[in-house]
Amino acid sequence: PPSPLQPPGLPLAPCRSFSNNKIQVELDESSGVAVMKFKSPPVNSLSLEFLTEFSISLEKLENNRACRGVIITSALPKIFSSGLDITEMCGKSIEHYTEFWRAVQEMWLRLYGSNMVTVAAVNGSSPAGGCLIALSCDYRIMAENPKFSIGLNEAQLGIVAPFWFKDTFVNVVGHRIAERSLQLGSLHPAPEAHKLGLVDELVPEEKLMEKAAAVMAQWLALPDHARQLTKTMMRKVVLDRLVAHREEDIKNFISFVSKESIQKSLRMYMEMLKKKK
């Protein structure tokens, strides 16, 4: 029924948007679909502030009855997200590392366990934590530009991807591809990522959002409860594993990141990034 507040003939359900500093969210209440855009230049790196906003935005959508699905993409050209913010892991206190890593866990638990349909529209490169975000969605569409790459490349920086990154990856591409890709810290160009099943579909950049909306409509054609229970059944074991070992996982991260050798390689990496600019 038309809403009493709107004159007849006008499109129903305005777009409700709430934007934080780093993430823009627009919810179309008629379709029940939100679009979440990362907007934290230069490369959408996952800082503590970004992760916190991401989790809060997801929670707001999750709690909004009008919202059934979310398309996650980037407002910046050429980059989806460059992954964890290295500055958060360099020369900080134990308290800071604890808070930061808890925020990383929280983001993944919310996204991987979301009741909503989650579609990643990967419109640029997506290494490491950026890849984790895409892997955690229900469906991944990537712009078919071979210059854009995606993968869990932690090993290249001398970092080990945590077990729950690995579990998420294995659940998408299977054990052998995940094992090889993780050990080599591979970044796969879009066509190769598609061949490996790391992304579900490649489309021309200008068609990305249109395709994401079409895929979303297809997933939302099913009764929510059946889809949600199926998703829970598929993902619960992996989610529960982190929940059960959360504190231990934080301790592991702290002891690892506090090592002088790791601090040194992170500092070197940051220097290299500065020179690149």
C-alpha positions as YAML, in Angstrom:
chain: A
units: angstrom
residues:
- id: 1
  name: PRO
  ca: [0.00, 0.00, 0.00]
- id: 2
  name: PRO
  ca: [1.23, 3.53, -0.77]
- id: 3
  name: SER
  ca: [2.55, 5.34, 2.24]
- id: 4
  name: PRO
  ca: [0.20, 8.06, 3.53]
- id: 5
  name: LEU
  ca: [3.13, 10.51, 3.63]
- id: 6
  name: GLN
  ca: [3.82, 10.33, -0.08]
- id: 7
  name: PRO
  ca: [1.70, 11.75, -2.85]
- id: 8
  name: PRO
  ca: [0.57, 9.06, -5.31]
- id: 9
  name: GLY
  ca: [2.65, 8.60, -8.43]
- id: 10
  name: LEU
  ca: [5.97, 9.26, -6.70]
- id: 11
  name: PRO
  ca: [8.36, 6.38, -6.18]
- id: 12
  name: LEU
  ca: [7.85, 4.75, -2.83]
- id: 13
  name: ALA
  ca: [10.46, 4.42, -0.13]
- id: 14
  name: PRO
  ca: [13.07, 7.10, -0.16]
- id: 15
  name: CYS
  ca: [16.71, 6.20, 0.11]
- id: 16
  name: ARG
  ca: [17.81, 6.43, 3.70]
- id: 17
  name: SER
  ca: [21.46, 7.15, 4.03]
- id: 18
  name: PHE
  ca: [23.74, 7.41, 6.99]
- id: 19
  name: SER
  ca: [27.36, 8.18, 6.41]
- id: 20
  name: ASN
  ca: [30.24, 8.10, 8.79]
- id: 21
  name: ASN
  ca: [33.66, 9.51, 8.05]
- id: 22
  name: LYS
  ca: [34.90, 6.48, 6.19]
- id: 23
  name: ILE
  ca: [31.83, 4.55, 5.09]
- id: 24
  name: GLN
  ca: [28.76, 5.72, 3.18]
- id: 25
  name: VAL
  ca: [25.59, 3.70, 3.50]
- id: 26
  name: GLU
  ca: [22.44, 4.09, 1.45]
- id: 27
  name: LEU
  ca: [19.41, 1.94, 2.05]
- id: 28
  name: ASP
  ca: [16.65, 1.67, -0.52]
- id: 29
  name: GLU
  ca: [13.69, 0.67, 1.61]
- id: 30
  name: SER
  ca: [11.54, -0.44, -1.32]
- id: 31
  name: SER
  ca: [14.02, -3.10, -2.44]
- id: 32
  name: GLY
  ca: [15.44, -3.73, 1.05]
- id: 33
  name: VAL
  ca: [18.95, -3.37, -0.37]
- id: 34
  name: ALA
  ca: [21.67, -1.19, 1.11]
- id: 35
  name: VAL
  ca: [24.85, -0.12, -0.64]
- id: 36
  name: MET
  ca: [27.87, 0.31, 1.58]
- id: 37
  name: LYS
  ca: [30.78, 2.24, 0.05]
- id: 38
  name: PHE
  ca: [34.26, 2.40, 1.54]
- id: 39
  name: LYS
  ca: [35.49, 5.96, 1.43]
- id: 40
  name: SER
  ca: [38.76, 6.26, 3.30]
- id: 41
  name: PRO
  ca: [41.41, 7.62, 0.93]
- id: 42
  name: PRO
  ca: [43.95, 6.85, -0.28]
- id: 43
  name: VAL
  ca: [43.38, 3.06, -0.17]
- id: 44
  name: ASN
  ca: [40.54, 2.19, 2.25]
- id: 45
  name: SER
  ca: [42.97, 0.65, 4.70]
- id: 46
  name: LEU
  ca: [41.35, -1.05, 7.67]
- id: 47
  name: SER
  ca: [42.26, 1.25, 10.54]
- id: 48
  name: LEU
  ca: [40.70, 0.90, 13.98]
- id: 49
  name: GLU
  ca: [38.32, 3.75, 13.15]
- id: 50
  name: PHE
  ca: [37.37, 2.19, 9.79]
- id: 51
  name: LEU
  ca: [36.76, -1.26, 11.33]
- id: 52
  name: THR
  ca: [34.64, 0.25, 14.10]
- id: 53
  name: GLU
  ca: [32.50, 2.19, 11.61]
- id: 54
  name: PHE
  ca: [32.16, -0.89, 9.43]
- id: 55
  name: SER
  ca: [30.89, -3.02, 12.33]
- id: 56
  name: ILE
  ca: [28.50, -0.30, 13.51]
- id: 57
  name: SER
  ca: [27.13, 0.19, 9.97]
- id: 58
  name: LEU
  ca: [26.54, -3.54, 9.59]
- id: 59
  name: GLU
  ca: [24.85, -3.70, 12.97]
- id: 60
  name: LYS
  ca: [22.55, -0.79, 12.07]
- id: 61
  name: LEU
  ca: [21.52, -2.51, 8.84]
- id: 62
  name: GLU
  ca: [21.15, -5.88, 10.55]
- id: 63
  name: ASN
  ca: [18.79, -4.31, 13.09]
- id: 64
  name: ASN
  ca: [16.75, -2.50, 10.46]
- id: 65
  name: ARG
  ca: [13.80, -4.66, 9.45]
- id: 66
  name: ALA
  ca: [13.60, -2.91, 6.09]
- id: 67
  name: CYS
  ca: [17.08, -4.12, 5.13]
- id: 68
  name: ARG
  ca: [17.56, -7.61, 3.68]
- id: 69
  name: GLY
  ca: [20.78, -7.31, 1.75]
- id: 70
  name: VAL
  ca: [23.89, -5.20, 1.39]
- id: 71
  name: ILE
  ca: [26.19, -4.58, -1.58]
- id: 72
  name: ILE
  ca: [29.70, -3.74, -0.43]
- id: 73
  name: THR
  ca: [31.93, -1.71, -2.73]
- id: 74
  name: SER
  ca: [34.46, 1.12, -2.80]
- id: 75
  name: ALA
  ca: [33.93, 4.80, -3.51]
- id: 76
  name: LEU
  ca: [37.59, 5.09, -4.54]
- id: 77
  name: PRO
  ca: [38.79, 4.24, -8.04]
- id: 78
  name: LYS
  ca: [41.10, 1.23, -8.56]
- id: 79
  name: ILE
  ca: [41.05, 0.00, -4.95]
- id: 80
  name: PHE
  ca: [38.50, -2.01, -3.01]
- id: 81
  name: SER
  ca: [40.51, -2.11, 0.22]
- id: 82
  name: SER
  ca: [44.23, -2.48, 0.77]
- id: 83
  name: GLY
  ca: [43.72, -4.49, 3.96]
- id: 84
  name: LEU
  ca: [44.79, -3.92, 7.55]
- id: 85
  name: ASP
  ca: [46.30, -0.54, 8.31]
- id: 86
  name: ILE
  ca: [50.00, -1.20, 8.96]
- id: 87
  name: THR
  ca: [50.32, 1.96, 11.10]
- id: 88
  name: GLU
  ca: [47.97, 0.33, 13.65]
- id: 89
  name: MET
  ca: [50.51, -2.50, 14.03]
- id: 90
  name: CYS
  ca: [53.68, -0.44, 14.24]
- id: 91
  name: GLY
  ca: [55.22, 0.86, 17.47]
- id: 92
  name: LYS
  ca: [51.99, 0.87, 19.47]
- id: 93
  name: SER
  ca: [51.10, -0.37, 22.97]
- id: 94
  name: ILE
  ca: [49.84, -3.85, 23.90]
- id: 95
  name: GLU
  ca: [46.49, -2.20, 24.74]
- id: 96
  name: HIS
  ca: [46.31, -0.71, 21.27]
- id: 97
  name: TYR
  ca: [47.15, -4.01, 19.54]
- id: 98
  name: THR
  ca: [44.47, -5.71, 21.66]
- id: 99
  name: GLU
  ca: [41.81, -3.17, 20.74]
- id: 100
  name: PHE
  ca: [42.78, -3.22, 17.08]
- id: 101
  name: TRP
  ca: [42.76, -7.00, 16.73]
- id: 102
  name: ARG
  ca: [39.45, -7.30, 18.59]
- id: 103
  name: ALA
  ca: [37.99, -4.86, 16.05]
- id: 104
  name: VAL
  ca: [39.30, -7.01, 13.17]
- id: 105
  name: GLN
  ca: [37.67, -10.09, 14.70]
- id: 106
  name: GLU
  ca: [34.42, -8.20, 15.33]
- id: 107
  name: MET
  ca: [34.22, -7.02, 11.72]
- id: 108
  name: TRP
  ca: [34.65, -10.58, 10.42]
- id: 109
  name: LEU
  ca: [32.24, -12.18, 12.91]
- id: 110
  name: ARG
  ca: [29.54, -9.67, 11.93]
- id: 111
  name: LEU
  ca: [30.09, -9.91, 8.19]
- id: 112
  name: TYR
  ca: [30.66, -13.67, 7.88]
- id: 113
  name: GLY
  ca: [27.74, -14.36, 10.23]
- id: 114
  name: SER
  ca: [25.40, -11.73, 8.80]
- id: 115
  name: ASN
  ca: [21.73, -12.59, 8.31]
- id: 116
  name: MET
  ca: [21.63, -10.29, 5.31]
- id: 117
  name: VAL
  ca: [22.57, -11.29, 1.78]
- id: 118
  name: THR
  ca: [26.04, -9.82, 1.26]
- id: 119
  name: VAL
  ca: [27.38, -9.15, -2.23]
- id: 120
  name: ALA
  ca: [30.90, -7.82, -2.76]
- id: 121
  name: ALA
  ca: [31.25, -5.59, -5.83]
- id: 122
  name: VAL
  ca: [35.03, -5.59, -6.05]
- id: 123
  name: ASN
  ca: [35.86, -2.55, -8.17]
- id: 124
  name: GLY
  ca: [39.61, -2.49, -7.63]
- id: 125
  name: SER
  ca: [42.52, -4.34, -6.07]
- id: 126
  name: SER
  ca: [41.81, -6.20, -2.88]
- id: 127
  name: PRO
  ca: [44.84, -7.63, -1.07]
- id: 128
  name: ALA
  ca: [44.94, -9.25, 2.40]
- id: 129
  name: GLY
  ca: [42.19, -7.83, 4.66]
- id: 130
  name: GLY
  ca: [40.40, -6.47, 1.59]
- id: 131
  name: CYS
  ca: [40.30, -10.00, 0.22]
- id: 132
  name: LEU
  ca: [38.99, -11.27, 3.58]
- id: 133
  name: ILE
  ca: [36.04, -8.85, 3.36]
- id: 134
  name: ALA
  ca: [35.18, -10.10, -0.13]
- id: 135
  name: LEU
  ca: [35.63, -13.76, 0.91]
- id: 136
  name: SER
  ca: [33.25, -13.20, 3.83]
- id: 137
  name: CYS
  ca: [30.37, -12.16, 1.57]
- id: 138
  name: ASP
  ca: [27.85, -14.54, 0.00]
- id: 139
  name: TYR
  ca: [28.83, -13.65, -3.55]
- id: 140
  name: ARG
  ca: [31.73, -11.85, -5.23]
- id: 141
  name: ILE
  ca: [31.62, -9.89, -8.49]
- id: 142
  name: MET
  ca: [34.84, -8.30, -9.70]
- id: 143
  name: ALA
  ca: [35.60, -5.74, -12.40]
- id: 144
  name: GLU
  ca: [37.27, -7.66, -15.22]
- id: 145
  name: ASN
  ca: [40.37, -5.48, -15.28]
- id: 146
  name: PRO
  ca: [43.56, -7.60, -15.21]
- id: 147
  name: LYS
  ca: [45.28, -4.71, -13.39]
- id: 148
  name: PHE
  ca: [43.06, -5.41, -10.37]
- id: 149
  name: SER
  ca: [44.18, -8.28, -8.17]
- id: 150
  name: ILE
  ca: [42.89, -10.06, -5.09]
- id: 151
  name: GLY
  ca: [44.36, -12.52, -2.60]
- id: 152
  name: LEU
  ca: [45.59, -13.19, 0.91]
- id: 153
  name: ASN
  ca: [49.18, -12.05, 0.35]
- id: 154
  name: GLU
  ca: [50.20, -11.88, 4.03]
- id: 155
  name: ALA
  ca: [53.11, -14.33, 3.53]
- id: 156
  name: GLN
  ca: [54.84, -11.81, 1.25]
- id: 157
  name: LEU
  ca: [55.13, -9.42, 4.22]
- id: 158
  name: GLY
  ca: [56.38, -12.14, 6.54]
- id: 159
  name: ILE
  ca: [52.96, -12.29, 8.20]
- id: 160
  name: VAL
  ca: [50.89, -15.45, 8.72]
- id: 161
  name: ALA
  ca: [47.19, -15.22, 7.92]
- id: 162
  name: PRO
  ca: [45.21, -16.22, 11.06]
- id: 163
  name: PHE
  ca: [43.33, -19.54, 11.07]
- id: 164
  name: TRP
  ca: [39.97, -17.87, 10.49]
- id: 165
  name: PHE
  ca: [41.26, -16.05, 7.39]
- id: 166
  name: LYS
  ca: [42.45, -19.46, 6.19]
- id: 167
  name: ASP
  ca: [39.12, -21.16, 7.02]
- id: 168
  name: THR
  ca: [37.18, -18.50, 5.11]
- id: 169
  name: PHE
  ca: [39.51, -18.92, 2.11]
- id: 170
  name: VAL
  ca: [39.33, -22.74, 2.12]
- id: 171
  name: ASN
  ca: [35.52, -22.55, 2.24]
- id: 172
  name: VAL
  ca: [35.54, -20.51, -0.97]
- id: 173
  name: VAL
  ca: [38.25, -22.09, -3.14]
- id: 174
  name: GLY
  ca: [38.94, -25.48, -1.56]
- id: 175
  name: HIS
  ca: [41.96, -26.76, 0.30]
- id: 176
  name: ARG
  ca: [44.58, -27.14, -2.43]
- id: 177
  name: ILE
  ca: [44.14, -23.74, -4.07]
- id: 178
  name: ALA
  ca: [44.02, -22.05, -0.65]
- id: 179
  name: GLU
  ca: [47.14, -23.88, 0.51]
- id: 180
  name: ARG
  ca: [49.21, -22.88, -2.51]
- id: 181
  name: SER
  ca: [47.89, -19.33, -2.63]
- id: 182
  name: LEU
  ca: [48.44, -18.73, 1.11]
- id: 183
  name: GLN
  ca: [51.97, -20.17, 1.14]
- id: 184
  name: LEU
  ca: [53.02, -18.07, -1.83]
- id: 185
  name: GLY
  ca: [51.12, -15.00, -0.64]
- id: 186
  name: SER
  ca: [49.66, -14.79, -4.15]
- id: 187
  name: LEU
  ca: [47.78, -11.80, -5.50]
- id: 188
  name: HIS
  ca: [45.64, -13.08, -8.35]
- id: 189
  name: PRO
  ca: [44.72, -10.81, -11.29]
- id: 190
  name: ALA
  ca: [40.94, -10.69, -11.79]
- id: 191
  name: PRO
  ca: [40.81, -13.28, -14.65]
- id: 192
  name: GLU
  ca: [42.88, -15.77, -12.63]
- id: 193
  name: ALA
  ca: [40.86, -15.08, -9.45]
- id: 194
  name: HIS
  ca: [37.74, -15.96, -11.44]
- id: 195
  name: LYS
  ca: [39.29, -19.15, -12.79]
- id: 196
  name: LEU
  ca: [40.20, -20.23, -9.24]
- id: 197
  name: GLY
  ca: [36.69, -19.50, -7.96]
- id: 198
  name: LEU
  ca: [37.99, -16.77, -5.67]
- id: 199
  name: VAL
  ca: [35.45, -14.47, -7.33]
- id: 200
  name: ASP
  ca: [32.17, -15.77, -8.74]
- id: 201
  name: GLU
  ca: [31.87, -13.48, -11.73]
- id: 202
  name: LEU
  ca: [33.75, -10.88, -13.77]
- id: 203
  name: VAL
  ca: [31.93, -8.00, -15.43]
- id: 204
  name: PRO
  ca: [33.01, -4.80, -17.17]
- id: 205
  name: GLU
  ca: [33.62, -2.08, -14.59]
- id: 206
  name: GLU
  ca: [30.70, 0.08, -15.71]
- id: 207
  name: LYS
  ca: [28.29, -2.88, -15.32]
- id: 208
  name: LEU
  ca: [29.45, -3.85, -11.82]
- id: 209
  name: MET
  ca: [26.71, -2.26, -9.73]
- id: 210
  name: GLU
  ca: [23.98, -3.25, -12.17]
- id: 211
  name: LYS
  ca: [25.15, -6.86, -11.98]
- id: 212
  name: ALA
  ca: [25.41, -6.73, -8.18]
- id: 213
  name: ALA
  ca: [21.80, -5.52, -7.99]
- id: 214
  name: ALA
  ca: [20.66, -8.35, -10.31]
- id: 215
  name: VAL
  ca: [22.47, -10.99, -8.25]
- id: 216
  name: MET
  ca: [21.04, -9.49, -5.07]
- id: 217
  name: ALA
  ca: [17.50, -9.70, -6.49]
- id: 218
  name: GLN
  ca: [18.08, -13.36, -7.32]
- id: 219
  name: TRP
  ca: [19.20, -14.16, -3.74]
- id: 220
  name: LEU
  ca: [16.39, -12.10, -2.22]
- id: 221
  name: ALA
  ca: [13.76, -14.00, -4.25]
- id: 222
  name: LEU
  ca: [14.05, -16.78, -1.65]
- id: 223
  name: PRO
  ca: [12.34, -16.76, 1.75]
- id: 224
  name: ASP
  ca: [14.79, -15.12, 4.16]
- id: 225
  name: HIS
  ca: [14.45, -17.69, 6.92]
- id: 226
  name: ALA
  ca: [15.35, -20.67, 4.74]
- id: 227
  name: ARG
  ca: [18.35, -18.87, 3.28]
- id: 228
  name: GLN
  ca: [19.50, -17.59, 6.69]
- id: 229
  name: LEU
  ca: [19.27, -21.01, 8.35]
- id: 230
  name: THR
  ca: [21.17, -22.57, 5.45]
- id: 231
  name: LYS
  ca: [23.87, -19.92, 5.71]
- id: 232
  name: THR
  ca: [24.18, -20.50, 9.45]
- id: 233
  name: MET
  ca: [24.44, -24.24, 8.90]
- id: 234
  name: MET
  ca: [27.25, -23.71, 6.37]
- id: 235
  name: ARG
  ca: [29.21, -21.15, 8.39]
- id: 236
  name: LYS
  ca: [28.58, -21.90, 12.06]
- id: 237
  name: VAL
  ca: [31.56, -24.22, 12.61]
- id: 238
  name: VAL
  ca: [34.03, -21.63, 11.34]
- id: 239
  name: LEU
  ca: [32.41, -18.76, 13.28]
- id: 240
  name: ASP
  ca: [32.28, -20.81, 16.48]
- id: 241
  name: ARG
  ca: [35.96, -21.67, 16.15]
- id: 242
  name: LEU
  ca: [36.96, -18.01, 16.39]
- id: 243
  name: VAL
  ca: [34.45, -17.27, 19.15]
- id: 244
  name: ALA
  ca: [35.90, -20.16, 21.18]
- id: 245
  name: HIS
  ca: [39.51, -19.05, 20.64]
- id: 246
  name: ARG
  ca: [39.08, -15.31, 20.52]
- id: 247
  name: GLU
  ca: [41.34, -14.38, 23.45]
- id: 248
  name: GLU
  ca: [44.00, -16.84, 22.37]
- id: 249
  name: ASP
  ca: [43.89, -15.40, 18.84]
- id: 250
  name: ILE
  ca: [44.42, -11.88, 20.25]
- id: 251
  name: LYS
  ca: [47.37, -13.10, 22.33]
- id: 252
  name: ASN
  ca: [48.88, -14.75, 19.26]
- id: 253
  name: PHE
  ca: [48.53, -11.55, 17.27]
- id: 254
  name: ILE
  ca: [50.14, -9.47, 20.04]
- id: 255
  name: SER
  ca: [53.09, -11.80, 20.54]
- id: 256
  name: PHE
  ca: [53.64, -11.96, 16.80]
- id: 257
  name: VAL
  ca: [53.32, -8.25, 16.06]
- id: 258
  name: SER
  ca: [55.49, -7.33, 19.07]
- id: 259
  name: LYS
  ca: [58.50, -9.25, 17.70]
- id: 260
  name: GLU
  ca: [61.31, -6.87, 16.76]
- id: 261
  name: SER
  ca: [61.84, -8.70, 13.44]
- id: 262
  name: ILE
  ca: [58.18, -8.19, 12.50]
- id: 263
  name: GLN
  ca: [58.22, -4.55, 13.60]
- id: 264
  name: LYS
  ca: [61.28, -4.05, 11.45]
- id: 265
  name: SER
  ca: [59.74, -5.60, 8.34]
- id: 266
  name: LEU
  ca: [56.53, -3.58, 8.87]
- id: 267
  name: ARG
  ca: [58.59, -0.38, 9.14]
- id: 268
  name: MET
  ca: [60.47, -1.29, 5.97]
- id: 269
  name: TYR
  ca: [57.20, -1.96, 4.19]
- id: 270
  name: MET
  ca: [55.83, 1.43, 5.31]
- id: 271
  name: GLU
  ca: [58.98, 3.17, 4.03]
- id: 272
  name: MET
  ca: [58.56, 1.42, 0.70]
- id: 273
  name: LEU
  ca: [54.92, 2.61, 0.48]
- id: 274
  name: LYS
  ca: [55.98, 6.19, 1.23]
- id: 275
  name: LYS
  ca: [58.56, 6.08, -1.57]
- id: 276
  name: LYS
  ca: [55.94, 4.73, -3.98]
- id: 277
  name: LYS
  ca: [53.63, 7.73, -3.49]
...
